[in-house]
């Protein structure tokens, strides 16, 4: 059994601007680098660190790995953010202006990645880690859209997640089970229990 600590990356420069990032590759902000260093405190028992291949996640993971003296970080595109198509680089205000009512209606633009596609690659990525790590905890640095879609897949009610917030996921014999929400802070992982069901 492997426990994955799947967290959103630290603050990026586009987070500061309120821009939809998708597959774009903005770096961490200076505050984001500080957040990543603080997140390492209290992360005892992490056996390995995996990240999305996008810079904001990879940089977060590398800072945490360096602080914990764990490495190297493995990147896996299965954990990258959802493609948001034509909305990439826009703010929510710009989307509302240029595509009035589309957000509320779920009328997404060309190039938007479906939930089905995202879940398929994330579950496959989860099992790749489980095949490599026999037991213990693995930290996965990913993205908010990935975590939201996982939560929706398991029937959880939408609730916003901050930088370095996420979910525990248990992977065992091909089964993936969503566990508690977590928030990596200066004193480690803070847990909020949430009942979920098992999915393959």
C-alpha positions in Angstrom: 0.0 0.0 0.0 1.3 3.4 -1.0 0.0 6.8 0.3 0.2 9.6 -2.1 0.2 13.2 -0.7 -1.0 15.0 -3.8 -0.7 18.8 -3.4 -1.0 21.9 -5.5 2.2 23.7 -6.4 3.3 26.8 -4.5 2.4 30.3 -5.7 3.4 31.1 -9.3 3.7 34.5 -10.9 0.5 33.8 -12.8 -1.3 33.0 -9.6 -0.5 36.5 -8.5 -2.0 37.9 -11.7 -5.1 35.6 -11.4 -4.4 34.0 -14.8 -5.6 30.6 -15.9 -2.4 28.6 -16.4 -3.3 25.3 -18.0 -0.3 23.9 -19.8 1.5 27.3 -19.7 4.8 27.3 -17.8 5.1 30.4 -15.5 7.6 30.0 -12.7 7.2 30.3 -9.0 7.0 33.7 -7.5 9.5 34.6 -4.8 6.8 34.0 -2.2 6.1 30.6 -3.8 9.7 29.6 -3.3 9.4 30.6 0.4 6.2 28.6 0.7 7.8 25.5 -0.8 10.7 25.7 1.7 8.2 26.0 4.6 6.1 23.1 3.4 9.0 20.7 3.9 8.8 21.2 7.7 7.1 18.2 9.3 7.0 16.0 6.2 8.5 13.0 7.9 8.4 9.6 6.2 8.2 10.7 2.6 10.0 8.1 0.5 10.0 9.9 -2.8 8.8 13.0 -4.6 7.1 13.1 -7.9 5.9 16.2 -9.8 4.1 17.4 -12.8 6.5 18.3 -15.6 5.4 21.9 -15.6 7.9 24.3 -14.0 5.7 25.6 -11.2 5.2 22.1 -9.9 8.7 20.9 -10.6 10.3 23.9 -8.9 8.1 23.4 -5.8 9.1 19.7 -5.7 12.8 20.4 -6.1 12.8 23.0 -3.3 11.0 20.5 -1.0 13.4 17.7 -2.0 16.5 19.8 -1.4 15.1 20.9 2.0 14.4 17.3 3.0 17.6 15.9 1.3 15.5 13.5 -0.8 16.0 13.1 -4.5 16.0 13.2 -7.3 12.6 14.4 -8.1 10.8 12.3 -10.8 8.6 14.3 -13.2 5.6 12.7 -14.8 3.3 14.5 -17.3 0.4 12.4 -16.0 0.2 14.9 -13.1 0.2 18.1 -15.3 -2.6 20.6 -15.1 -5.7 20.3 -17.3 -5.4 22.0 -20.7 -7.7 25.0 -20.6 -7.5 25.7 -24.4 -8.2 29.2 -25.5 -8.6 30.4 -21.9 -4.9 29.8 -21.1 -3.4 33.1 -19.9 -6.7 34.9 -19.4 -8.0 36.1 -16.1 -11.5 35.1 -14.9 -12.7 38.7 -15.6 -11.4 38.4 -19.2 -13.1 35.1 -19.7 -16.4 36.5 -18.4 -16.0 39.5 -20.8 -15.0 37.5 -23.9 -17.1 34.4 -23.2 -20.1 35.7 -21.3 -21.9 33.0 -19.3 -19.6 30.2 -20.5 -18.1 29.5 -17.1 -21.4 29.1 -15.3 -22.8 27.0 -18.1 -19.7 24.7 -18.4 -19.3 25.7 -22.0 -15.6 25.3 -22.3 -13.4 26.5 -25.2 -11.6 24.4 -27.9 -8.6 22.7 -26.5 -10.3 22.1 -23.0 -9.3 18.7 -21.6 -12.2 16.5 -20.6 -12.6 15.1 -17.1 -12.4 11.6 -18.5 -9.1 12.3 -20.2 -7.6 13.9 -17.0 -8.8 11.1 -14.7 -7.5 8.4 -17.0 -4.0 9.8 -17.0 -3.9 10.7 -13.3 -5.1 7.2 -12.2 -2.4 5.7 -14.5 0.2 8.0 -12.9 -0.9 7.0 -9.4 -0.4 3.3 -10.3 3.0 4.0 -11.8 4.2 5.4 -8.4 2.6 2.4 -6.6 4.6 0.1 -8.9 7.8 1.8 -8.0 7.3 2.5 -4.3 6.5 -0.7 -2.3 5.1 1.1 0.7 5.1 4.4 2.6 4.4 8.0 1.6 5.2 9.6 -1.7 4.7 13.4 -2.2 3.2 14.4 -5.5 3.3 18.0 -6.5 0.5 18.7 -9.0 -2.2 21.3 -9.7 -5.5 22.5 -8.4 -7.4 21.4 -11.5 -6.1 17.9 -11.1 -7.2 17.7 -7.4 -10.6 19.3 -8.1 -11.3 16.7 -10.8 -10.2 13.8 -8.6 -12.5 15.1 -5.9 -15.4 15.4 -8.3 -14.7 11.8 -9.6 -15.0 10.5 -6.1 -18.2 12.5 -5.4 -16.8 15.3 -3.2 -18.4 18.7 -3.0 -16.3 21.5 -4.6 -14.3 23.5 -2.2 -11.4 25.8 -3.2 -7.9 24.7 -2.5 -4.9 26.9 -1.8 -1.3 26.6 -2.9 0.2 23.5 -1.2 -3.2 22.1 -0.3 -4.3 18.7 -1.5 -5.4 15.2 -0.8 -4.1 12.0 0.5 -4.7 9.1 -1.9 -4.2 5.4 -1.1 -3.2 3.1 -3.9 -3.2 -0.7 -3.3 -3.3 -3.5 -5.8 -4.7 -1.2 -8.6 -7.4 0.3 -6.3 -7.2 4.1 -5.7 -9.0 5.6 -2.7 -9.3 9.2 -1.9 -8.5 10.1 1.7 -8.3 13.3 3.8 -7.7 16.8 2.5 -4.3 18.2 3.6 -2.6 21.5 3.8 1.2 21.7 3.9 2.2 24.4 6.3 5.3 25.2 8.4 4.2 22.5 10.8 3.5 19.8 8.3 0.3 18.2 7.1 -3.0 19.3 8.6 -5.8 16.9 8.0 -9.6 17.3 7.5 -11.3 13.9 7.3 -13.7 13.3 4.4 -15.6 10.1 3.8 -15.1 8.8 0.3 -15.6 5.6 -1.7 -13.2 3.3 -3.5 -12.8 3.5 -7.2 -10.6 1.5 -9.6 
